[in-house]
Amino acid sequence: MALADHEKRELAEIEQRLADEDPKLAAKLTRPSALVFLPSRTVRVLAVFGVYLLGLLAMISGVTWSSAPLVVLGAVLCAGVFGRLVFSAWRGYRG
């Protein structure tokens, strides 16, 4: 759904006012994020891998410091990642 010409002009005016009022914020908003260049599937895989590593780190730290809650937290994170992967595969298999 395309914007009408007057809506495009209004947005351009708002953008110009923002750049005039707060140039730092305008520069930050126009600068693309590093994740923009990655496909969303890659970002999701990296996020899942990060959560899994965080769970492993929590379990290792819990064992090292004899902290049962930390071991449980790590186990829940790792099992949650595994469960999510199984659920996604099952949902994809079902159609």
KELOMAR-312344 format. One record per residue (C-alpha): x, y, z; residue in one letter. Coordinates in steps of 0.001 Angstrom, whole numbers, plus 500000, padded with zeros to 6 digits. Layout:
! residues N
rec u: X	v: Y	w: Z	r: A
...
This chain:
! residues 95
rec u: 500000	v: 500000	w: 500000	r: M
rec u: 501696	v: 503146	w: 498765	r: A
rec u: 501565	v: 506465	w: 500530	r: L
rec u: 499778	v: 509419	w: 498997	r: A
rec u: 501849	v: 512402	w: 497883	r: D
rec u: 500694	v: 514593	w: 500775	r: H
rec u: 501613	v: 511828	w: 503269	r: E
rec u: 505084	v: 511568	w: 501755	r: K
rec u: 505514	v: 515357	w: 502068	r: R
rec u: 504343	v: 515275	w: 505709	r: E
rec u: 506828	v: 512521	w: 506512	r: L
rec u: 509617	v: 514440	w: 504804	r: A
rec u: 508731	v: 517533	w: 506865	r: E
rec u: 508729	v: 515514	w: 510087	r: I
rec u: 512093	v: 514021	w: 509166	r: E
rec u: 513517	v: 517463	w: 508447	r: Q
rec u: 512223	v: 518856	w: 511767	r: R
rec u: 513734	v: 515909	w: 513619	r: L
rec u: 517086	v: 516449	w: 511921	r: A
rec u: 516961	v: 520153	w: 512841	r: D
rec u: 515941	v: 519579	w: 516482	r: E
rec u: 518159	v: 516614	w: 517325	r: D
rec u: 520864	v: 515855	w: 514748	r: P
rec u: 522441	v: 513084	w: 516860	r: K
rec u: 519173	v: 511173	w: 517102	r: L
rec u: 518476	v: 511653	w: 513406	r: A
rec u: 521929	v: 510310	w: 512547	r: A
rec u: 521398	v: 507324	w: 514829	r: K
rec u: 518032	v: 506531	w: 513243	r: L
rec u: 519338	v: 506755	w: 509692	r: T
rec u: 522390	v: 504560	w: 510379	r: R
rec u: 521531	v: 500938	w: 509552	r: P
rec u: 522014	v: 498263	w: 512171	r: S
rec u: 524547	v: 495496	w: 511603	r: A
rec u: 521725	v: 492951	w: 511808	r: L
rec u: 519896	v: 494555	w: 508875	r: V
rec u: 522323	v: 492945	w: 506469	r: F
rec u: 521688	v: 489439	w: 507804	r: L
rec u: 518634	v: 487403	w: 506827	r: P
rec u: 516082	v: 487024	w: 509614	r: S
rec u: 516575	v: 483263	w: 509665	r: R
rec u: 520299	v: 483738	w: 510341	r: T
rec u: 519533	v: 486149	w: 513182	r: V
rec u: 517123	v: 483610	w: 514709	r: R
rec u: 519704	v: 480807	w: 514449	r: V
rec u: 522327	v: 483004	w: 516106	r: L
rec u: 519880	v: 483936	w: 518870	r: A
rec u: 519006	v: 480293	w: 519554	r: V
rec u: 522683	v: 479362	w: 519564	r: F
rec u: 523377	v: 482229	w: 521978	r: G
rec u: 520627	v: 481112	w: 524372	r: V
rec u: 521956	v: 477553	w: 524248	r: Y
rec u: 525497	v: 478736	w: 525033	r: L
rec u: 524143	v: 480873	w: 527859	r: L
rec u: 522426	v: 477789	w: 529284	r: G
rec u: 525614	v: 475770	w: 529071	r: L
rec u: 527560	v: 478557	w: 530742	r: L
rec u: 524960	v: 478750	w: 533517	r: A
rec u: 525151	v: 474995	w: 534097	r: M
rec u: 528954	v: 474978	w: 534181	r: I
rec u: 528975	v: 477962	w: 536543	r: S
rec u: 526356	v: 476308	w: 538743	r: G
rec u: 528388	v: 473137	w: 539008	r: V
rec u: 531577	v: 475100	w: 539682	r: T
rec u: 529970	v: 477222	w: 542410	r: W
rec u: 527719	v: 474440	w: 543738	r: S
rec u: 524637	v: 476509	w: 542970	r: S
rec u: 521586	v: 474350	w: 542298	r: A
rec u: 519405	v: 477242	w: 541027	r: P
rec u: 522044	v: 478132	w: 538454	r: L
rec u: 522300	v: 474522	w: 537287	r: V
rec u: 518504	v: 474341	w: 537003	r: V
rec u: 518375	v: 477620	w: 535071	r: L
rec u: 521009	v: 476382	w: 532638	r: G
rec u: 519242	v: 473064	w: 532201	r: A
rec u: 515930	v: 474824	w: 531547	r: V
rec u: 517533	v: 477080	w: 528939	r: L
rec u: 519218	v: 474168	w: 527153	r: C
rec u: 516094	v: 472003	w: 527293	r: A
rec u: 513987	v: 474937	w: 526123	r: G
rec u: 516177	v: 475420	w: 523074	r: V
rec u: 516014	v: 471710	w: 522300	r: F
rec u: 512240	v: 471694	w: 522826	r: G
rec u: 511794	v: 474697	w: 520570	r: R
rec u: 513838	v: 473059	w: 517812	r: L
rec u: 511829	v: 469831	w: 518095	r: V
rec u: 508552	v: 471766	w: 518074	r: F
rec u: 509620	v: 473774	w: 515015	r: S
rec u: 510635	v: 470620	w: 513167	r: A
rec u: 507358	v: 468925	w: 514113	r: W
rec u: 505320	v: 471931	w: 513010	r: R
rec u: 507214	v: 472062	w: 509704	r: G
rec u: 506667	v: 468339	w: 509174	r: Y
rec u: 502909	v: 468654	w: 509789	r: R
rec u: 502637	v: 471334	w: 507135	r: G
